[in-house]
Amino acid sequence: MHHLKHTNNMHQESYERIVVGALRFLAFTSAIEAAVFILCVLLLTRFEHLSPFEALYLAIITLTTVGYGDYHPVTEPGKVVALILAVTGVGYQWLSLSTVVATLVEGHIIRFLGDKKMHRKIAGFKNHVIVCGLGRAGMTAVKQLEREEIPLVGIDLNERQVESLREQGHPAIAGDATEDETLKAAGVQQARSLIAALPHDPDNILITMAAKDLNPGIRVVARADRPENIKRLKRAGADWVTAVGIPGGTRLALAALKPAAVDFVSSILEHRNTDYKLEELLISESSPLAGCSIRESRLKEDYGVQVLAIIRKNTTIANPEATEKIQPGDMIIVFGDIDKLSQLEAAPGVFCPSTIEGRSREQVNSS
């Protein structure tokens, strides 16, 4: 990944150096040619006894090789000046044209070599993730994939977005992700997952269908702009669908990488698993749990619940040790069987925030 980023930056820097060098060269030669032209006009005025306008006219028709014949040098010095003007003028024009052509050609060659390098890189990918749509949700998914150090390929119609992703060191294709050829260029047959993060639901539906057709085993996760399209995306073959937004981009990436974990958490949060749930419980001073360590509280033994985190003032203690003491005012996040959690909520000094009915934390702690 770092090598690809270095290579892309090298191509970009090489092309920029070529353009800057060409512009400097053209500026230098143009300055010299302008000085020669002005000097020749002044010399023609003197040697040919012409007015400044007539001398300028003669210099221009000589420089452009038009030669109407109405004016021509008659003195030896004037002929030498015209000869110098013709040689330098024609030489300058050809030199400028060749510089521009060479710059364009070299730029295309660099871009061509960069594209070839990128496609060879994609061809070597296996179990990578394809991100279709490099907007806010797509780029948030990219950042999550970067944190997971997962190889990825981006697809977007916006060339600026594509170039931006390439500069970050990731292969990116400027094209229509709904087309089979674009998905094939991104290595859809070898990809582990595809993230459909385009802003329009019909496009994401088409991408899902195309990806599943090209690679039936690929996991497709998609974003939906409208709630009614969530079912349509799933019917099209999407394995997981989320709502729009920046947090949705992170969930898209996680769903592509950790499908079982995300499905499990989603089933809990969306109450699809009716046997277990997450709950947050506030511990008051009167609670028998206050002052006890997690091991001493016997929450696991008596209620079959697991303490996932303790929120204490502005601090979150994730996956607390068994020796961690539960203090009055702590909010504990627990996971367990619904019936067992109901028994725990009925214990003295333990409150579910959603049932406190507006009482402050201080009032609860003192109760």
Sine and cosine of phi, psi and omega as CSV:
sin_phi,cos_phi,sin_psi,cos_psi,sin_omega,cos_omega
0.00,0.00,-0.73,0.69,0.00,-1.00
-0.92,0.40,-0.58,0.81,0.03,-1.00
-0.90,0.43,-0.67,0.74,0.02,-1.00
-0.89,0.45,-0.67,0.75,0.02,-1.00
-0.88,0.47,-0.67,0.75,0.01,-1.00
-0.90,0.44,-0.66,0.75,-0.01,-1.00
-0.91,0.42,-0.72,0.70,0.02,-1.00
-0.88,0.48,-0.67,0.74,0.02,-1.00
-0.90,0.43,-0.60,0.80,0.03,-1.00
-0.89,0.45,-0.69,0.72,0.03,-1.00
-0.88,0.47,-0.71,0.71,-0.02,-1.00
-0.89,0.45,-0.71,0.71,-0.01,-1.00
-0.92,0.40,-0.60,0.80,0.02,-1.00
-0.89,0.45,-0.71,0.71,0.00,-1.00
-0.90,0.43,-0.64,0.76,0.03,-1.00
-0.90,0.43,-0.64,0.77,0.04,-1.00
-0.90,0.44,-0.63,0.77,0.02,-1.00
-0.89,0.45,-0.72,0.70,-0.02,-1.00
-0.90,0.43,-0.72,0.69,0.00,-1.00
-0.89,0.45,-0.68,0.74,0.03,-1.00
-0.89,0.46,-0.65,0.76,0.01,-1.00
-0.91,0.42,-0.67,0.75,0.01,-1.00
-0.90,0.43,-0.65,0.76,0.04,-1.00
-0.90,0.43,-0.66,0.75,0.01,-1.00
-0.90,0.43,-0.68,0.73,0.03,-1.00
-0.90,0.43,-0.64,0.77,0.03,-1.00
-0.89,0.45,-0.66,0.75,-0.01,-1.00
-0.91,0.42,-0.76,0.64,-0.01,-1.00
-0.92,0.40,-0.58,0.82,0.03,-1.00
-0.91,0.42,-0.63,0.77,0.03,-1.00
-0.90,0.44,-0.68,0.74,0.03,-1.00
-0.90,0.43,-0.70,0.71,-0.02,-1.00
-0.90,0.43,-0.62,0.78,0.04,-1.00
-0.90,0.44,-0.66,0.75,0.03,-1.00
-0.91,0.42,-0.68,0.73,0.03,-1.00
-0.89,0.45,-0.67,0.74,-0.02,-1.00
-0.89,0.45,-0.72,0.69,0.00,-1.00
-0.90,0.44,-0.67,0.75,0.02,-1.00
-0.89,0.45,-0.66,0.75,0.01,-1.00
-0.90,0.43,-0.64,0.77,0.04,-1.00
-0.87,0.48,-0.70,0.72,0.01,-1.00
-0.90,0.43,-0.65,0.76,0.01,-1.00
-0.92,0.39,-0.62,0.78,0.05,-1.00
-0.91,0.42,-0.60,0.80,0.05,-1.00
-0.87,0.49,-0.64,0.77,-0.04,-1.00
-0.98,0.20,-0.78,0.63,-0.12,-0.99
-0.96,0.26,-0.58,0.81,-0.06,-1.00
-1.00,-0.10,-0.04,1.00,0.02,-1.00
0.83,0.55,0.74,0.67,0.01,-1.00
-0.95,-0.30,0.38,-0.93,0.11,-0.99
-0.95,0.32,0.32,-0.95,0.02,-1.00
-0.82,0.57,-0.63,0.78,0.00,-1.00
-0.93,0.38,-0.68,0.73,0.01,-1.00
-0.90,0.44,-0.64,0.77,0.03,-1.00
-0.91,0.42,-0.64,0.77,0.04,-1.00
-0.90,0.43,-0.67,0.75,0.02,-1.00
-0.88,0.48,-0.71,0.71,0.01,-1.00
-0.90,0.44,-0.63,0.78,0.00,-1.00
-0.92,0.40,-0.64,0.77,-0.04,-1.00
-0.93,0.36,-0.71,0.71,-0.01,-1.00
-0.93,0.36,-0.45,0.89,0.11,-0.99
-0.95,0.32,-0.69,0.72,-0.02,-1.00
-0.90,0.44,-0.62,0.78,-0.02,-1.00
-1.00,0.04,0.01,1.00,0.00,-1.00
0.85,0.52,0.46,0.89,0.04,-1.00
-0.97,0.26,-0.84,0.55,0.08,-1.00
0.87,0.49,0.94,0.34,-0.01,-1.00
-0.93,0.37,-0.42,0.91,0.02,-1.00
1.00,-0.10,-0.16,0.99,0.00,-1.00
-0.97,0.25,-0.47,0.88,0.09,-1.00
-0.79,-0.61,0.68,-0.73,0.11,-0.99
-0.37,-0.93,0.51,-0.86,-0.03,-1.00
-0.93,0.38,0.63,-0.77,-0.03,-1.00
-0.90,-0.44,-0.30,0.95,0.01,-1.00
-0.99,-0.15,0.38,-0.93,0.02,-1.00
-0.88,0.48,-0.74,0.68,0.03,-1.00
-0.88,0.48,-0.59,0.81,0.00,-1.00
-0.91,0.41,-0.63,0.78,0.03,-1.00
-0.91,0.41,-0.61,0.79,0.04,-1.00
-0.90,0.43,-0.67,0.74,0.02,-1.00
-0.89,0.46,-0.69,0.72,0.01,-1.00
-0.89,0.45,-0.62,0.79,0.02,-1.00
-0.90,0.43,-0.70,0.71,0.03,-1.00
-0.88,0.48,-0.68,0.73,-0.02,-1.00
-0.90,0.44,-0.66,0.75,-0.02,-1.00
-0.92,0.40,-0.72,0.70,-0.04,-1.00
-0.91,0.42,-0.76,0.65,-0.04,-1.00
-0.93,0.37,-0.61,0.79,-0.03,-1.00
-0.91,0.40,-0.75,0.66,0.01,-1.00
-0.91,0.41,-0.64,0.76,0.03,-1.00
-0.88,0.47,-0.65,0.76,0.01,-1.00
-0.90,0.44,-0.67,0.74,-0.01,-1.00
-0.89,0.45,-0.72,0.70,0.01,-1.00
-0.92,0.40,-0.62,0.79,0.00,-1.00
-0.91,0.42,-0.67,0.75,0.01,-1.00
-0.91,0.42,-0.70,0.71,-0.01,-1.00
-0.89,0.45,-0.70,0.72,-0.02,-1.00
-0.92,0.40,-0.56,0.83,0.03,-1.00
-0.90,0.43,-0.70,0.71,0.00,-1.00
-0.89,0.45,-0.71,0.70,-0.01,-1.00
-0.89,0.45,-0.70,0.71,-0.01,-1.00
-0.89,0.46,-0.64,0.77,0.01,-1.00
-0.89,0.45,-0.71,0.71,0.00,-1.00
-0.90,0.43,-0.69,0.73,-0.02,-1.00
-0.90,0.43,-0.72,0.69,0.00,-1.00
-0.90,0.44,-0.60,0.80,0.04,-1.00
-0.89,0.45,-0.67,0.74,0.03,-1.00
-0.92,0.40,-0.61,0.79,0.02,-1.00
-0.90,0.44,-0.70,0.72,0.01,-1.00
-0.88,0.47,-0.70,0.71,0.02,-1.00
-0.90,0.44,-0.64,0.77,0.01,-1.00
-0.89,0.45,-0.71,0.71,0.02,-1.00
-0.90,0.43,-0.63,0.78,0.04,-1.00
-0.89,0.46,-0.67,0.74,0.02,-1.00
-0.91,0.42,-0.65,0.76,0.02,-1.00
-0.89,0.46,-0.67,0.74,0.03,-1.00
-0.88,0.47,-0.67,0.74,-0.01,-1.00
-0.90,0.44,-0.70,0.71,-0.03,-1.00
-0.93,0.37,-0.56,0.83,0.09,-1.00
-0.92,0.40,-0.61,0.79,0.04,-1.00
-0.89,0.45,-0.71,0.70,0.01,-1.00
-0.89,0.45,-0.64,0.77,-0.01,-1.00
-0.88,0.48,-0.45,0.89,0.02,-1.00
-1.00,0.05,-0.09,1.00,0.01,-1.00
-0.96,0.27,0.59,-0.81,0.18,-0.98
-0.61,-0.79,0.63,-0.78,-0.02,-1.00
0.86,0.51,0.59,0.81,0.07,-1.00
-1.00,-0.05,0.03,-1.00,-0.01,-1.00
-0.87,-0.49,0.71,-0.70,0.05,-1.00
-0.98,-0.21,0.80,-0.60,0.02,-1.00
-0.95,-0.32,0.94,-0.35,0.00,-1.00
-0.99,-0.12,0.93,-0.37,-0.05,-1.00
0.98,-0.22,0.92,-0.38,-0.08,-1.00
-0.94,-0.33,0.63,0.78,0.11,-0.99
-0.99,0.14,-0.44,-0.90,-0.06,-1.00
-0.89,0.45,-0.75,0.66,-0.02,-1.00
-0.91,0.42,-0.68,0.73,-0.01,-1.00
-0.89,0.45,-0.69,0.72,-0.02,-1.00
-0.94,0.33,-0.51,0.86,0.10,-1.00
-0.92,0.40,-0.63,0.77,0.07,-1.00
-0.90,0.44,-0.63,0.78,0.03,-1.00
-0.87,0.50,-0.70,0.71,0.00,-1.00
-0.88,0.48,-0.64,0.77,0.03,-1.00
-0.91,0.40,-0.65,0.76,0.03,-1.00
-0.91,0.42,-0.59,0.81,0.06,-1.00
-0.89,0.46,-0.68,0.73,0.02,-1.00
-0.88,0.47,-0.54,0.84,0.01,-1.00
-1.00,0.09,-0.08,1.00,-0.02,-1.00
0.84,0.55,0.71,0.71,0.02,-1.00
-0.98,-0.21,0.77,-0.64,0.06,-1.00
-0.89,0.45,0.61,-0.79,-0.06,-1.00
-0.59,-0.81,0.35,-0.94,0.09,-1.00
-0.75,-0.66,0.77,-0.64,0.01,-1.00
-0.98,-0.18,0.51,-0.86,0.07,-1.00
-0.72,-0.69,0.75,-0.66,0.06,-1.00
-0.32,-0.95,0.50,-0.87,0.06,-1.00
-0.97,0.23,-0.40,0.92,-0.03,-1.00
-0.98,0.18,0.93,-0.37,-0.06,-1.00
-0.91,0.42,-0.49,0.87,0.02,-1.00
-0.92,0.40,-0.67,0.74,0.04,-1.00
-0.91,0.42,-0.64,0.76,0.01,-1.00
-0.90,0.45,-0.72,0.69,-0.01,-1.00
-0.90,0.44,-0.59,0.80,0.02,-1.00
-0.89,0.45,-0.67,0.74,0.01,-1.00
-0.93,0.38,-0.61,0.80,0.04,-1.00
-0.89,0.45,-0.63,0.78,0.02,-1.00
-0.91,0.42,-0.41,0.91,0.06,-1.00
-0.99,0.14,-0.05,1.00,0.07,-1.00
0.99,-0.16,0.23,0.97,-0.03,-1.00
-0.91,-0.42,0.62,-0.78,0.11,-0.99
-0.89,0.46,0.65,-0.76,0.01,-1.00
-0.54,-0.84,0.60,-0.80,-0.06,-1.00
-0.88,-0.47,0.76,-0.64,0.09,-1.00
-1.00,0.02,0.96,-0.26,-0.05,-1.00
-0.05,-1.00,0.00,-1.00,-0.02,-1.00
-1.00,0.00,0.92,-0.39,-0.06,-1.00
-0.94,0.35,-0.22,0.98,0.03,-1.00
-0.99,0.17,-0.16,0.99,-0.03,-1.00
-1.00,-0.06,0.63,-0.77,-0.04,-1.00
-0.86,0.51,-0.68,0.73,-0.07,-1.00
-0.89,0.45,-0.58,0.81,0.03,-1.00
-0.92,0.39,-0.68,0.73,0.02,-1.00
-0.91,0.41,-0.61,0.79,0.05,-1.00
-0.90,0.43,-0.64,0.77,0.03,-1.00
-0.89,0.46,-0.46,0.89,0.02,-1.00
-1.00,0.07,0.02,1.00,0.04,-1.00
0.98,0.21,0.65,0.76,-0.07,-1.00
-0.89,0.46,-0.50,0.86,-0.03,-1.00
-0.92,0.39,-0.45,0.90,-0.02,-1.00
-0.97,-0.23,-0.06,1.00,-0.09,-1.00
-0.97,0.25,0.51,-0.86,0.07,-1.00
-1.00,0.09,-0.56,0.83,-0.07,-1.00
-0.52,-0.85,0.37,-0.93,0.09,-1.00
-0.73,-0.69,0.73,-0.68,0.03,-1.00
-0.96,-0.30,0.90,-0.43,0.03,-1.00
-0.99,-0.11,0.98,-0.18,-0.10,-0.99
-0.85,-0.53,0.51,0.86,0.06,-1.00
-0.95,0.30,0.43,-0.90,-0.09,-1.00
-0.96,0.29,-0.22,0.98,-0.06,-1.00
-0.91,-0.41,0.81,-0.59,-0.04,-1.00
-0.85,0.53,-0.68,0.74,0.02,-1.00
-0.84,0.54,-0.60,0.80,0.04,-1.00
-0.91,0.42,-0.66,0.75,0.01,-1.00
-0.91,0.40,-0.55,0.83,0.06,-1.00
-0.91,0.42,-0.70,0.72,0.01,-1.00
-0.90,0.43,-0.66,0.76,0.03,-1.00
-0.88,0.47,-0.69,0.72,-0.01,-1.00
-0.87,0.49,-0.73,0.68,-0.01,-1.00
-0.89,0.45,-0.69,0.73,-0.02,-1.00
-0.91,0.42,-0.69,0.73,-0.02,-1.00
-0.90,0.44,-0.68,0.73,0.01,-1.00
-0.92,0.39,-0.51,0.86,0.04,-1.00
-0.94,0.33,-0.65,0.76,-0.03,-1.00
-0.98,0.19,-0.50,0.86,-0.01,-1.00
-0.56,-0.83,1.00,0.00,-0.07,-1.00
-0.86,0.52,-0.41,0.91,-0.04,-1.00
-1.00,0.02,-0.05,1.00,-0.04,-1.00
-0.96,0.29,0.58,-0.82,0.07,-1.00
-1.00,-0.05,0.85,-0.53,-0.02,-1.00
-0.94,-0.33,0.83,-0.55,0.12,-0.99
-0.88,-0.47,0.64,-0.77,-0.15,-0.99
-0.66,-0.75,0.38,-0.93,0.12,-0.99
-0.97,-0.23,0.52,-0.86,0.01,-1.00
-0.84,-0.54,0.73,-0.68,0.02,-1.00
-0.99,0.11,-0.55,0.84,-0.03,-1.00
-0.86,-0.51,0.70,-0.72,-0.07,-1.00
-0.83,0.55,-0.59,0.81,-0.05,-1.00
-0.93,0.37,-0.27,0.96,0.00,-1.00
-1.00,0.05,-0.12,0.99,0.04,-1.00
-0.87,0.49,-0.72,0.69,0.02,-1.00
-0.91,0.41,-0.60,0.80,0.01,-1.00
-0.90,0.43,-0.67,0.75,0.03,-1.00
-0.90,0.44,-0.63,0.78,0.02,-1.00
-0.93,0.37,-0.61,0.79,0.07,-1.00
-0.92,0.40,-0.51,0.86,0.02,-1.00
-0.96,0.29,-0.24,0.97,0.05,-1.00
0.84,-0.54,-0.03,1.00,0.00,-1.00
-0.90,0.45,0.73,-0.68,0.00,-1.00
-0.99,0.15,-0.41,0.91,-0.05,-1.00
-0.40,-0.92,0.66,-0.75,-0.06,-1.00
-0.73,-0.68,0.66,-0.75,0.04,-1.00
-0.75,-0.66,0.23,-0.97,0.04,-1.00
-0.97,0.23,0.15,-0.99,-0.06,-1.00
-0.97,0.26,0.19,-0.98,0.11,-0.99
0.88,-0.47,0.21,-0.98,-0.03,-1.00
-0.90,0.43,-0.72,0.69,0.05,-1.00
-0.86,0.51,-0.51,0.86,0.03,-1.00
-0.89,0.46,-0.53,0.85,0.04,-1.00
-0.89,0.45,-0.67,0.74,0.05,-1.00
-0.90,0.44,-0.67,0.74,0.01,-1.00
-0.91,0.41,-0.56,0.83,0.06,-1.00
-0.87,0.49,-0.73,0.68,-0.02,-1.00
-0.90,0.43,-0.70,0.71,0.01,-1.00
-0.90,0.44,-0.60,0.80,0.03,-1.00
-0.91,0.41,-0.52,0.85,0.02,-1.00
-0.96,0.27,-0.51,0.86,-0.09,-1.00
-0.99,-0.11,-0.60,0.80,-0.09,-1.00
-0.79,-0.62,0.92,0.39,-0.12,-0.99
-0.87,0.50,-0.67,0.74,-0.05,-1.00
-0.91,0.41,-0.70,0.72,-0.02,-1.00
-0.91,0.42,-0.70,0.72,-0.02,-1.00
-0.92,0.39,-0.65,0.76,0.04,-1.00
-0.88,0.47,-0.64,0.76,-0.01,-1.00
-0.91,0.42,-0.75,0.67,0.00,-1.00
-0.90,0.44,-0.66,0.75,0.01,-1.00
-0.89,0.46,-0.63,0.78,0.01,-1.00
-0.90,0.44,-0.56,0.83,0.03,-1.00
-0.95,0.32,-0.75,0.67,-0.07,-1.00
-0.92,0.38,-0.56,0.83,-0.04,-1.00
-1.00,-0.06,0.12,0.99,0.06,-1.00
0.87,0.50,0.51,0.86,0.09,-1.00
-0.98,0.17,-0.43,0.90,0.10,-0.99
-0.99,-0.11,0.96,-0.26,-0.15,-0.99
-0.99,0.12,-0.10,1.00,-0.05,-1.00
-1.00,-0.03,-0.47,0.88,-0.07,-1.00
-0.78,-0.62,0.41,-0.91,0.06,-1.00
-0.38,-0.93,0.29,-0.96,0.14,-0.99
-1.00,-0.06,0.59,-0.81,0.03,-1.00
-0.57,-0.82,0.49,-0.87,0.11,-0.99
-0.91,-0.42,0.75,-0.67,-0.09,-1.00
-0.80,-0.60,0.71,-0.70,0.01,-1.00
-0.99,-0.14,0.78,-0.63,-0.05,-1.00
-0.99,-0.16,0.84,-0.54,0.02,-1.00
-1.00,-0.08,0.14,-0.99,-0.01,-1.00
-0.90,0.43,-0.46,0.89,-0.03,-1.00
-0.99,0.12,-0.08,1.00,-0.04,-1.00
-0.96,0.28,0.68,-0.74,0.09,-1.00
-0.88,0.48,-0.32,0.95,0.00,-1.00
-0.98,0.21,-0.39,0.92,-0.05,-1.00
-0.89,0.45,0.78,-0.62,0.00,-1.00
1.00,0.03,-0.11,0.99,0.01,-1.00
-1.00,-0.05,0.53,-0.85,0.17,-0.99
-0.96,0.26,0.24,-0.97,0.01,-1.00
-0.88,0.47,-0.59,0.81,0.03,-1.00
-0.92,0.39,-0.68,0.73,-0.02,-1.00
-0.94,0.34,-0.43,0.90,-0.03,-1.00
-0.93,0.36,-0.38,0.93,-0.01,-1.00
0.83,0.56,0.53,0.85,0.03,-1.00
-0.89,0.46,-0.62,0.78,0.00,-1.00
-0.94,0.34,-0.71,0.71,-0.09,-1.00
-0.95,0.30,-0.69,0.73,-0.11,-0.99
-1.00,0.04,-0.53,0.85,-0.09,-1.00
-0.87,-0.49,-0.12,0.99,0.03,-1.00
0.91,0.42,0.48,0.88,-0.02,-1.00
-0.93,-0.38,0.45,-0.89,0.01,-1.00
-0.94,-0.35,0.77,-0.64,0.06,-1.00
-0.99,0.11,0.91,-0.41,-0.02,-1.00
-1.00,0.04,-0.57,0.82,-0.04,-1.00
-0.32,-0.95,0.38,-0.93,0.11,-0.99
-0.83,-0.56,0.82,-0.58,0.05,-1.00
-0.98,-0.21,0.91,-0.41,-0.07,-1.00
-0.85,-0.53,0.96,-0.29,-0.09,-1.00
0.84,0.54,-0.90,-0.43,-0.03,-1.00
-0.97,-0.24,0.26,0.97,-0.06,-1.00
-0.91,-0.42,0.67,-0.74,0.07,-1.00
-0.93,-0.37,0.84,-0.54,0.05,-1.00
-0.98,-0.21,0.98,-0.20,-0.03,-1.00
-1.00,0.08,0.61,-0.79,0.02,-1.00
0.73,0.69,0.87,0.50,-0.10,-0.99
-0.90,0.44,0.49,-0.87,0.04,-1.00
-0.94,0.35,0.34,-0.94,0.00,-1.00
-0.91,0.41,-0.37,0.93,-0.01,-1.00
-1.00,0.04,-0.09,1.00,-0.01,-1.00
-0.92,0.39,0.78,-0.63,-0.03,-1.00
-1.00,0.07,0.66,-0.75,0.08,-1.00
-1.00,0.06,0.83,-0.56,-0.07,-1.00
-0.95,-0.30,0.44,-0.90,0.08,-1.00
-0.85,0.53,0.68,-0.73,-0.05,-1.00
1.00,-0.03,-0.14,0.99,0.03,-1.00
-0.94,0.34,0.59,-0.80,0.19,-0.98
-0.97,-0.24,0.89,-0.46,0.01,-1.00
-0.96,-0.28,0.71,-0.71,0.04,-1.00
-0.98,-0.21,0.87,-0.50,-0.11,-0.99
-0.82,-0.57,0.38,-0.92,0.04,-1.00
-0.74,-0.67,0.72,-0.69,0.02,-1.00
0.02,-1.00,-0.16,-0.99,0.00,-1.00
-0.91,0.41,0.65,-0.76,-0.07,-1.00
-0.86,0.51,-0.71,0.71,-0.03,-1.00
-0.90,0.44,-0.67,0.74,0.01,-1.00
-0.91,0.41,-0.63,0.78,0.03,-1.00
-0.90,0.44,-0.58,0.81,0.04,-1.00
-0.89,0.46,-0.63,0.77,0.05,-1.00
-0.90,0.43,-0.64,0.77,0.00,-1.00
-0.92,0.40,-0.64,0.77,0.02,-1.00
-0.90,0.43,-0.44,0.90,0.01,-1.00
-0.99,0.13,-0.14,0.99,-0.01,-1.00
-0.93,0.38,0.50,-0.86,-0.02,-1.00
-0.91,0.42,0.67,-0.75,0.06,-1.00
0.98,0.21,0.15,0.99,0.03,-1.00
-0.89,-0.46,0.80,-0.59,-0.09,-1.00
-0.79,-0.62,0.64,-0.76,0.16,-0.99
-1.00,0.00,0.85,-0.52,-0.07,-1.00
-0.81,0.59,-0.53,0.85,-0.04,-1.00
-0.95,0.32,-0.22,0.97,-0.01,-1.00
-0.92,-0.39,0.16,0.99,-0.02,-1.00
-0.96,0.27,-0.35,0.94,0.07,-1.00
0.87,0.50,0.76,0.65,0.18,-0.98
1.00,0.09,-0.08,1.00,0.02,-1.00
-0.94,0.35,0.57,-0.82,0.00,-1.00
-0.96,0.28,0.28,-0.96,0.02,-1.00
-0.88,0.47,-0.61,0.79,0.01,-1.00
-0.89,0.45,-0.64,0.77,0.02,-1.00
-0.91,0.42,-0.63,0.78,0.00,-1.00
-0.92,0.39,-0.68,0.73,-0.02,-1.00
-0.89,0.46,-0.54,0.84,-0.04,-1.00
-1.00,0.10,-0.17,0.98,-0.04,-1.00
-0.99,0.14,0.00,0.00,0.00,0.00
